[in-house]
Structures are given as C-alpha cells and as structure tokens.
Amino acid sequence: MLGRSRISTRLSAVAVGVAAALTLTLAACGDSDDGGGPGAAPAGGATSAGGYKLTQATDIPASPTLDKIRKRGQILVGTKYDQPLFGLQNPTNSKIEGFDTEIARLLSIRIFGSPDKVKFTETVSKNREPFIQQGKVDVVIATYTINDARKKLVDFAGPYYTAGQDIMVKSDNTTIKSVTDLNGKKVCTVEGSTSEKNLRAQAPTAEVVLVDTYSSCAEQLLDGRVDAETTDNVVLLGLISQHKDDLKLVGKTFTTEPYGIGLTKGDDAFRTFVNDTLQETYQNGDWAKAFQSTVGKVAPTVPTTPTLDRYTA
C-alpha cells in the first residue's frame, strides 16, 4: 500500500487532484445515466469510471470458481494498490482505481449485474500465483504478463492489454538511452516480475535492486539510490504522471507484455466465461471506455484490442 514509503505523500497529493479532475470531466460528459451503469462503490471497492453497456449473463455455466463466487455474493480480485492508471488506492476514500479495477468491475457486471460485487485484495508480483493457488482470490488482475512458465501454475484469460518493457530515469539523465546502457548501472525493478527476468537477460551486468512495488523503485530513483527503473511502459507512465518534471522514459520498448487475468488452473468453463466477457467488452465499447477513463488520461490514443488467446490447457 502507499503508506509504506515516502513516495506515498507525493502520490497521494497528486492523486487527489487527478480524482477531482476526473470527476469533473465525467460530469461534463453527461455520462451519469443510472440505467445499467456503475454506481457508487462500497468501502474497499472501486470507483465507477462511467456507465457500461455490459449486462448480467443470462446463462452462467457450471464452474467450481463461478459456483463459489455466486454463493459468496462477490468476486475476490487480487490487484496492485500502488500503480497509477491500473490499480491505485485513492487516499481520500481508500477505494482502488484504475484500468485493472475497471476490468474487475466489468466481470462483476457479467456475473451479478452490478459493478460493485468486488472485493479487492492487494497483490504484489511475487505472490500472484500463490494467492490464486491458495484460493485467497478468485482472479488476479494486476498488470500480469501471460507467459509459458506461469501457465504451468495458473491459467489465464485474455490478454486484455499489451504493454512493453521500458526504462525510466531522472529527467537530467543523459547516459542511459537503451537497455544495453543498463549494464554496470544500479537498476530497480520488482522481485518475481517478468521485468526482473528480462532485465537480467538483456543487461546481464546490471546491478539489480529488487523491491516489492514499483512505487518503491520510483522513490529510490528520485532519491538517487538507483540509476534507473525498468518495467512495463504503461506502469512507468503512471509514475511519471505523478512526477512530470523529475522522471522520463528513454529508448524504446524492448519486450512485448500481454496482460492476462490469472485464474485457477483447470477451470476451463470459467476461463471461457471470462474470455467471452472480455470479447463482448471489446465489441460493445466498454473496454475502450474503461481505457479512456484510466490509462487514457496519459495515453489518449485507444489501442487496438488484443486478440484473445483461447489456448488449450
């Protein structure tokens, strides 16, 4: 959570302003029709980004995970609490806001007919698979890259977004321009992430500094304890949006990172249900709406929707 480090004060102050501006923008757009759209979230839920077209499924399949979710009356979602644009805890009301949380709300609509039947649990990169395997959450929606190693432990629906790994440095840095320039430098990333694996492979002599959260990396970068931070470009853009005069991206993305929804391995009916839900949001405009109200605040061009990977487990 943001209270762990000094960067929390910086993030919180700006987040209040961003939240206020977002509220005014949505009001000006006149997107307040209550018919079928997200309403006020309960404590610990996410804040609505606007009305969605998606409705409750009329034929929900039998599935171990779906059966538990429906019996419980809410879906348990693991997400990150410190990532601007994707999953950030609002300092004024403790609600979790961002693109990942909007995807969770859309899934809640499909199951329950309401966007607010979501209970969020904070996850970090290294505990995403254990949380799914131990049943602490039903799904993980947390800038979670789909790859073959992870598919051995959990299943994935999606992808619902495609990012690429990039590098962030202080604004006055002129020596780091590409991933090869990270060799011999102190570089921060998150333990257990694909970013760590990619960094070690492409800059093998970098001095890797591992932490639990990307906001902790940003704190170390701002304080001069590391030379750079590396992870997915959209995560870095979120951090830069809080520190526009102090941080910048360099070079070009050097990987492709398809974000998926992590699920319990072997529940094929649930995976199909989630993929079908994503496909409908791609087609009816809800996915674009969720993007525009979150990531779109700093990356206004809505990307092409990814092709779903309906792999055979």
VEXZA-34115 format. One record per residue (C-alpha): chain; x, y, z. Coordinates in steps of 0.5 Angstrom, whole numbers, plus 500, padded with zeros to 3 digits. Last residue first. Layout:
# residues N
{'A' {X Y Z}}
...
END
This chain:
# residues 313
{'A' {491 448 457}}
{'A' {488 449 450}}
{'A' {489 456 449}}
{'A' {484 462 448}}
{'A' {489 467 447}}
{'A' {484 473 446}}
{'A' {487 478 440}}
{'A' {489 485 444}}
{'A' {484 491 443}}
{'A' {487 496 438}}
{'A' {490 502 443}}
{'A' {486 508 445}}
{'A' {490 514 444}}
{'A' {490 519 450}}
{'A' {496 516 453}}
{'A' {496 520 460}}
{'A' {489 520 462}}
{'A' {488 514 457}}
{'A' {490 510 462}}
{'A' {484 511 467}}
{'A' {478 514 464}}
{'A' {480 512 456}}
{'A' {481 505 458}}
{'A' {475 504 461}}
{'A' {471 507 456}}
{'A' {475 503 451}}
{'A' {474 496 454}}
{'A' {466 498 455}}
{'A' {466 499 447}}
{'A' {461 494 445}}
{'A' {466 489 441}}
{'A' {472 489 446}}
{'A' {467 489 452}}
{'A' {464 483 449}}
{'A' {471 480 448}}
{'A' {473 481 455}}
{'A' {466 477 458}}
{'A' {467 471 453}}
{'A' {474 471 455}}
{'A' {472 471 463}}
{'A' {467 465 461}}
{'A' {472 461 457}}
{'A' {477 461 463}}
{'A' {471 460 468}}
{'A' {469 454 464}}
{'A' {476 451 463}}
{'A' {477 451 471}}
{'A' {484 447 470}}
{'A' {489 452 474}}
{'A' {485 457 478}}
{'A' {485 464 474}}
{'A' {490 470 473}}
{'A' {487 475 468}}
{'A' {492 477 463}}
{'A' {497 483 461}}
{'A' {501 481 454}}
{'A' {508 484 455}}
{'A' {512 485 449}}
{'A' {519 487 450}}
{'A' {524 492 449}}
{'A' {520 498 449}}
{'A' {524 504 446}}
{'A' {530 509 449}}
{'A' {528 513 455}}
{'A' {522 515 459}}
{'A' {522 521 464}}
{'A' {522 523 471}}
{'A' {523 529 475}}
{'A' {519 535 472}}
{'A' {513 530 470}}
{'A' {513 527 477}}
{'A' {506 524 479}}
{'A' {505 523 471}}
{'A' {512 520 471}}
{'A' {509 514 476}}
{'A' {503 512 471}}
{'A' {508 513 465}}
{'A' {512 508 468}}
{'A' {507 503 469}}
{'A' {505 504 462}}
{'A' {512 503 460}}
{'A' {512 496 463}}
{'A' {518 495 468}}
{'A' {525 498 469}}
{'A' {528 503 474}}
{'A' {534 507 473}}
{'A' {540 510 476}}
{'A' {539 508 484}}
{'A' {540 511 490}}
{'A' {539 518 487}}
{'A' {533 520 492}}
{'A' {528 520 486}}
{'A' {530 513 483}}
{'A' {530 510 490}}
{'A' {523 513 491}}
{'A' {521 511 484}}
{'A' {523 504 486}}
{'A' {519 504 492}}
{'A' {513 506 487}}
{'A' {514 500 483}}
{'A' {513 495 489}}
{'A' {516 489 493}}
{'A' {524 491 492}}
{'A' {529 488 488}}
{'A' {536 492 486}}
{'A' {539 489 480}}
{'A' {547 492 479}}
{'A' {547 491 471}}
{'A' {552 486 469}}
{'A' {547 482 465}}
{'A' {543 487 461}}
{'A' {539 484 457}}
{'A' {537 477 461}}
{'A' {538 480 468}}
{'A' {533 486 466}}
{'A' {528 481 462}}
{'A' {528 477 468}}
{'A' {527 482 473}}
{'A' {521 486 468}}
{'A' {518 479 468}}
{'A' {516 480 476}}
{'A' {519 476 482}}
{'A' {522 482 485}}
{'A' {520 489 483}}
{'A' {525 493 479}}
{'A' {531 498 481}}
{'A' {537 499 476}}
{'A' {544 500 479}}
{'A' {548 501 473}}
{'A' {554 497 470}}
{'A' {550 494 464}}
{'A' {544 499 464}}
{'A' {546 502 458}}
{'A' {545 496 454}}
{'A' {537 497 455}}
{'A' {537 504 452}}
{'A' {539 511 453}}
{'A' {542 512 459}}
{'A' {548 517 460}}
{'A' {544 523 459}}
{'A' {540 523 466}}
{'A' {537 530 467}}
{'A' {530 528 468}}
{'A' {531 522 472}}
{'A' {531 515 469}}
{'A' {525 511 467}}
{'A' {526 505 462}}
{'A' {522 501 458}}
{'A' {518 494 458}}
{'A' {512 493 453}}
{'A' {505 493 454}}
{'A' {499 489 451}}
{'A' {492 490 454}}
{'A' {486 485 456}}
{'A' {490 478 454}}
{'A' {486 475 456}}
{'A' {484 469 460}}
{'A' {490 466 464}}
{'A' {491 459 468}}
{'A' {496 458 474}}
{'A' {502 454 475}}
{'A' {505 452 469}}
{'A' {502 458 465}}
{'A' {506 462 469}}
{'A' {512 459 466}}
{'A' {509 460 459}}
{'A' {508 467 459}}
{'A' {502 472 461}}
{'A' {504 478 464}}
{'A' {500 481 470}}
{'A' {499 488 470}}
{'A' {495 486 476}}
{'A' {488 483 475}}
{'A' {489 476 479}}
{'A' {482 472 480}}
{'A' {479 468 485}}
{'A' {483 471 491}}
{'A' {486 467 497}}
{'A' {484 461 494}}
{'A' {491 458 496}}
{'A' {493 457 488}}
{'A' {491 464 486}}
{'A' {494 468 492}}
{'A' {501 463 491}}
{'A' {501 465 483}}
{'A' {500 473 485}}
{'A' {505 473 491}}
{'A' {512 475 487}}
{'A' {509 481 483}}
{'A' {505 484 489}}
{'A' {498 483 491}}
{'A' {493 487 495}}
{'A' {486 484 496}}
{'A' {480 487 493}}
{'A' {473 485 494}}
{'A' {468 486 488}}
{'A' {460 486 488}}
{'A' {460 493 486}}
{'A' {460 493 478}}
{'A' {453 490 479}}
{'A' {449 485 474}}
{'A' {452 479 478}}
{'A' {456 475 474}}
{'A' {457 480 468}}
{'A' {457 486 472}}
{'A' {463 483 477}}
{'A' {467 482 470}}
{'A' {466 489 468}}
{'A' {468 491 475}}
{'A' {474 487 475}}
{'A' {476 490 468}}
{'A' {475 497 472}}
{'A' {480 495 477}}
{'A' {485 494 472}}
{'A' {484 500 469}}
{'A' {485 504 475}}
{'A' {482 506 482}}
{'A' {482 502 489}}
{'A' {478 506 494}}
{'A' {481 508 500}}
{'A' {477 514 501}}
{'A' {481 520 501}}
{'A' {488 517 499}}
{'A' {485 513 493}}
{'A' {489 507 493}}
{'A' {492 506 486}}
{'A' {491 500 481}}
{'A' {492 501 473}}
{'A' {493 509 472}}
{'A' {498 510 478}}
{'A' {500 503 481}}
{'A' {501 503 488}}
{'A' {495 498 490}}
{'A' {496 492 486}}
{'A' {491 487 484}}
{'A' {488 481 487}}
{'A' {480 480 486}}
{'A' {475 476 490}}
{'A' {468 476 487}}
{'A' {462 477 491}}
{'A' {456 474 493}}
{'A' {459 468 496}}
{'A' {455 463 493}}
{'A' {456 466 486}}
{'A' {463 467 487}}
{'A' {464 460 490}}
{'A' {460 457 484}}
{'A' {464 461 479}}
{'A' {470 458 481}}
{'A' {468 451 481}}
{'A' {464 452 474}}
{'A' {457 451 472}}
{'A' {456 456 466}}
{'A' {452 463 467}}
{'A' {447 463 462}}
{'A' {443 470 463}}
{'A' {450 474 463}}
{'A' {449 480 467}}
{'A' {449 487 463}}
{'A' {455 490 459}}
{'A' {453 497 457}}
{'A' {458 501 462}}
{'A' {456 508 465}}
{'A' {462 511 468}}
{'A' {469 510 471}}
{'A' {466 508 477}}
{'A' {470 508 484}}
{'A' {473 501 486}}
{'A' {471 497 492}}
{'A' {474 498 499}}
{'A' {468 502 502}}
{'A' {462 501 498}}
{'A' {462 503 490}}
{'A' {457 508 488}}
{'A' {454 506 481}}
{'A' {456 503 475}}
{'A' {452 504 469}}
{'A' {446 499 468}}
{'A' {441 505 468}}
{'A' {444 510 472}}
{'A' {445 515 467}}
{'A' {451 520 469}}
{'A' {455 520 463}}
{'A' {454 528 462}}
{'A' {461 529 459}}
{'A' {462 535 464}}
{'A' {460 530 470}}
{'A' {466 525 467}}
{'A' {471 531 467}}
{'A' {469 534 474}}
{'A' {470 527 477}}
{'A' {477 526 473}}
{'A' {479 533 475}}
{'A' {478 531 483}}
{'A' {481 524 482}}
{'A' {487 527 479}}
{'A' {488 533 484}}
{'A' {487 528 490}}
{'A' {492 523 486}}
{'A' {497 529 486}}
{'A' {497 529 494}}
{'A' {497 522 495}}
{'A' {503 520 490}}
{'A' {508 525 493}}
{'A' {506 523 500}}
{'A' {506 516 498}}
{'A' {513 517 496}}
{'A' {516 517 503}}
{'A' {514 510 504}}
{'A' {510 504 506}}
{'A' {504 508 506}}
{'A' {502 507 499}}
{'A' {500 500 500}}
END
